[in-house]
């Protein structure tokens, strides 16, 4: 799994990308939601850079032998914690979480893998749910 500098646009975008992939699918409506939300600009990336981050994450997940990705589409807790640790700025964490939630809710169904990513981020980052609802 490649690493990105802490609090970089790429590290933040990878968490959003993970929420896209957490249900085992990368569907067109989720990608369209990212574009509609202007996620790339909110994260400080071009649209092409955001797509590259998604593509690179797919490659990393397929190449990593220590990830429990097959079938259940879950990243092991240690790897997920490491990815989340690359985003430490509280304002960036909140922005990433808002984008993740918006993407996950696109299909009006929160899959188990999506829920696991969101719950891990909430726990590790210590984001208060009222702040998310207010934002």
N, C-alpha and C positions, 0 to 999 in steps of 0.2 A: 504494500500500500504506500503510495507516494505521500510525502508530507508537504505541507504548505507553511509559510510563515504564520505565526500566531496573529490572529485578528486580520488576516489578509482577506481581500475579496474572494479569493479562490477557496480559502478554508471555509468561509461562510457559505459560499455557493455549494460546496460539496455537501454540507448538511442539508441544504434545501434539495439537492439532487438525491440524496439518500432518502428523503421523505417521498420523492417521486417514485423511487424504485422499491420501497419497502413492502409494497403489496405484491411484488413479483412481476409487475407490468410497468411499462413506460408507455402511457397512452397519450394520444394526440391531444385530448382535452386538457390534460395536465400541463403539457408543454404550452398550449395556447393560453392557459390560465397564467403561466409565468410571464408570457409576453404581454398579456393584457394588464397584468399587475405592474409591469415595468420592473420586474425583479432584477434583471441584469443591471439597470441603472441604479436601483436602490442599493445594490451591493457594490457598485463601482466597477462594473464590467461592461464590455460590449456584449451584444447578443451572441456573437460568435464565440466569445470567451466563455460565456455561460454554457453554451452547447458543448464546448470542448471539455469543461469540467464534468458535465454529465457523461460524456463519452469516456473520459479518462477513468471516472469512477466505475463505470461498467467494466472496463478492461481490468482495473485493479481487483474488482470483486471476482471476476472470472479467473484471474491468474493466481489469486491467493489461496493456497491450499489449507490454511488454518482457519478459514472462515466457514461458518455453517450457512452458506448461501443457497445451496441447492435445495430446491423444493419449497422450503419454508420461507425463503427470501429474508432471513434474519441474519444480521451481522452479529458475531459473538460479542458479549458484553465488554470484554477487554478492548477489542478493536473500536467499538462504538464509543467507549469512554475516551479513547485516544483521539478519535476524530472530534468529539465534542470539546476536548481540552484545547484544541487549536483555536477556539473562539472563546476568549475570556472577557472581552469588553462587554459590560452589561447592556449598553445601548445596542450594540451589534447583536448580542444574544436575543434581545427582544425583537429586533427587526427580523432576524432569521426565523425565530419561532412564529412570528406573525405570517411570514411567507410560507412556512411549512404548513401551518394550519390552513391557510387559504388554498394551498395546492391539494392537501389531503381531503378537504371538504368539496373539491370540485365535482367528484362523482357521487356526492351525498352518501358515501359509505366509508367508514373508517375501518380499514382492515387491521388484523392483528399485528402485522409487521409495522404498519404506520403508527398504530397506537404505541407500540414498543419504542419506536424512535422518539416520538413526542414525549412519552413518559420519562425516558432516560434523560432527555434534554431538560425537561422541567426539574427533575431531581438533581442532576449534576450542576445545572446552572443556578438552581435555587430561585427560579422565577416564580413570583407570586401569581396565582391565577387571577386575582382581581386586576392586576396590572395588565394582563393579557386581554381581559374582557373590556377594560376601559380604553385600551389602545385600539 
